[in-house]
Amino acid sequence: MAESSSSDSVSVDVETIYLGGKEHIVRTGRGSVSVIVYGDKEKPALVTYPDLALNHVSCFQGLFFCPEAATLLLHNFCIYHISPPGHELGAAAICPDDPVLSVDDLTDQIIEVLNYFRLGAVMCMGVTAGAYILSMFAMKYRERVLGLILVSPLCRTPSWTEWFCNKVMSNLLYYYGMCSLLKECLLYRYFSKVSLYSDQSEVRGSAEVPESDIVQACRRLLDERQSLNVFRFLQAINRRPDITEGLKTLKCRTLIFVGENSPFYDEALHMTARLDRRYCALVEESFLTMFHCSY
């Protein structure tokens, strides 16, 4: 979905229904953003932002298919799923001539989305790259965030290991698109034994254990991603600045989830240590699968 930048924020409402949610295409000064809205708009707002190459279906649908979680969230909140540019369902490739957005640009898109829906202070929930974007948003617009729910969050510049992995994925995206090797890299990020999301023997499969439905579903959904769009989001994340110092200014309640064997485990501990302990809690789990769809 290619959109030219403009100085004014103009919004277009698209009457599309996704599993009970309504899609809105919000034109901002930094391009268009797809927002899927679930629930009663009179209720407090919960804004979500997914990880790399994911959207509200592939990242959060598993959570909302869990009866207990769905009852809790939809009973108390109206959900606003924001997708990174070009990551929404059915997205077209972004025009190569459009400028590549920075993480600052992505956070500024969020404030324009909130203003479009006339939202005040909101709750925010993000996963890994999305957790970084929402953390930066909370630092930049402190009065607009009531609380943060962060899953395996990032807060520093990429480590050499992450930077190298991201460069490999960038090259694969640029030269080969959403190829089999790239999908394996992304699935390793989401589901491997050293990942936040799961236990490899039960989810990724092995010679003795077949690949689970949740991984097969994610693999199919990755086929729908436009490689150029994922490439642009990955560039922004790989060039992110360190926001550690700004964490000290956050006064909103923050709940951090991380898998014990996650590659971002140290990052989550570092972030927790820099936040005000009066407002922050860390939950460590052996593995988490609830943030991915499982149909």
PyMOL commands that set and color helices and strands:
alter all, ss='L'
color gray80, all
select helices_A, chain A and resi 56-65+67-76+103-116+129-140+142-144+160-176+180-191+200-203+213-223+227-238+244-247+265-274
alter helices_A, ss='H'
color red, helices_A
select strands_A, chain A and resi 11-18+21-28+31-38+45-49+78-82+122-127+145-151+253-259+280-285
alter strands_A, ss='S'
color yellow, strands_A
deselect
rebuild
show_as cartoon
